[in-house]
Amino acid sequence: MRFRGNFNFDKPKTLAKKGAGRGLALGAEHVLQVSRTEVPVDEGTLERSGTASVDRDAMKAAVSYDTPYAVVQHEDLTLSHPGGGKAKYLEDPLNSEGDTVGEIIADSIKGYL
């Protein structure tokens, strides 16, 4: 059997990269949503400052909280949180949701292919 023809091998790579970028964005949003259930709450300012961002060219995602006290609230294990939440509100979800984020990215790539 013979096969003659042209096949664009770049197209699957391009589609996979698009899928991975989309999956990265969805994965970052997932971690953000889980972390919002653990963030310390007083007036809700810290929770509302949370954001997920993606650099699709570099294939990197970030989840961050942007208040002057976000790092202190995250790192200081001695602080009391009477309104709910806890320290390590971002680190813990990032660690616990790694497998789920991997599945989100894989599903997104499959969807593009």
Secondary structure, 3 states (H helix, E strand, C coil): CCCCCCCCCHHHHHHHHHHHHHHHHHHHHHHHHHHHCCCCCCCCHHHHCCEEEEECCCCEEEEECCCCCHHHHHHCCCCCCCCCCCCCCCHHHHHHCHHHHHHHHHHHHHHHC
